[in-house]
Amino acid sequence: MKKTVPGTAPDNDAENAEPAASQIDAKIASLADWRGKTLAAVRALIRQADPDVVEEVKWRGVPVWSHAGMICTGETYKSAVKLTFAKGAALPDPAGLFNASLDGNTRRAIDIHEDEHLDAAAFKALIRAAVAANTAPKPKRTST
C-alpha cells in the first residue's frame, strides 16, 4: 500500500493520476475571477489551520480536504464558492459562519459570494474543530 504525503491524494485511479495539489492549482487558475481568488484564500486558511491536511480531488474535480476523514469540500458555482463540512452539524460555530445547508442532520455549508469577507480566525477554528471531531477517540460499545 502506498503512503499518502500530506497535502496530496493517493494516485490510485485515473481521476487522481495527477497529484491533487496540482489539480487544485489548475482549478484555481481556471477560475480567472473572484471565485479562483476566494478558493485560493480558503485553501491557504485550511493549510494554516491544519498543516497535516490531505488534499484530494473527487466528484469530477471538486477539491476535498481531509484529516482522519473528510473536513470539507470546495465547490465553485457561478454565484458562490461553497464549503461543505461533512460533519458540520456537530461542530461548534459561535461566529455563525454556516449559512447554507442548515436543515440537514449532518452537513453544513458556508456559501461565499462575490465581495463577501470570511472571518479567517473563525474559519480556522472551524477547521480545527472538524479535525478534532475526526480524530477524537470513538466511544466504545458496552454490552448489555
Residue pairs with C-beta under 8 A, 6 or more apart in sequence:
2 10
2 11
2 12
4 10
4 54
6 51
6 52
6 53
6 54
7 21
7 47
7 53
7 54
7 55
8 19
8 20
8 21
8 54
8 55
9 16
9 19
9 20
9 54
9 55
9 56
9 57
9 64
10 16
10 56
11 17
11 18
11 19
15 57
15 58
15 60
16 23
16 56
16 57
20 55
20 56
20 57
20 63
21 55
23 57
23 61
23 63
24 43
24 55
24 57
24 63
27 39
27 57
27 61
27 63
27 76
28 36
28 39
28 40
28 43
29 36
30 36
31 39
31 76
34 114
34 115
35 76
35 81
38 81
38 112
39 63
39 74
39 76
39 81
41 118
42 74
42 81
42 83
42 112
42 118
42 123
43 63
43 65
43 74
45 118
45 120
45 123
45 124
45 127
46 53
46 65
46 71
46 72
46 127
47 53
48 124
49 123
49 124
49 125
49 127
49 128
49 131
50 65
50 67
50 71
50 127
50 128
50 131
52 67
53 65
53 66
53 67
53 71
53 127
53 131
54 65
54 66
54 67
55 63
55 64
55 65
56 63
56 64
56 65
56 66
57 63
57 64
58 64
58 73
59 73
62 73
62 74
62 75
63 73
63 74
64 70
64 72
64 73
64 74
65 71
65 72
65 73
65 74
65 127
66 134
67 130
67 131
67 134
67 135
68 131
68 134
68 135
69 86
69 87
69 134
70 86
70 134
71 85
71 86
71 127
71 130
71 131
71 134
72 83
72 84
72 85
72 86
72 88
72 127
72 130
73 82
73 83
73 84
73 86
74 81
74 82
74 83
75 81
75 82
75 83
75 84
76 82
79 113
79 114
80 111
80 112
80 113
81 111
81 112
82 100
82 109
82 110
82 111
82 112
83 109
83 110
83 112
84 101
84 107
84 108
84 109
85 91
85 98
85 107
85 108
85 109
85 110
85 126
85 130
86 106
86 107
86 130
87 106
87 107
87 130
87 133
87 134
88 98
88 101
88 106
88 107
88 108
88 109
88 130
89 104
89 105
89 106
89 107
89 108
90 106
90 133
91 108
91 126
91 129
91 130
91 133
92 129
93 108
93 126
94 122
95 119
95 122
95 125
95 126
97 110
97 118
97 119
97 122
97 123
97 126
98 108
98 109
98 110
99 109
99 110
99 111
100 108
100 109
100 110
100 111
101 107
101 108
101 109
102 108
110 118
110 123
112 118
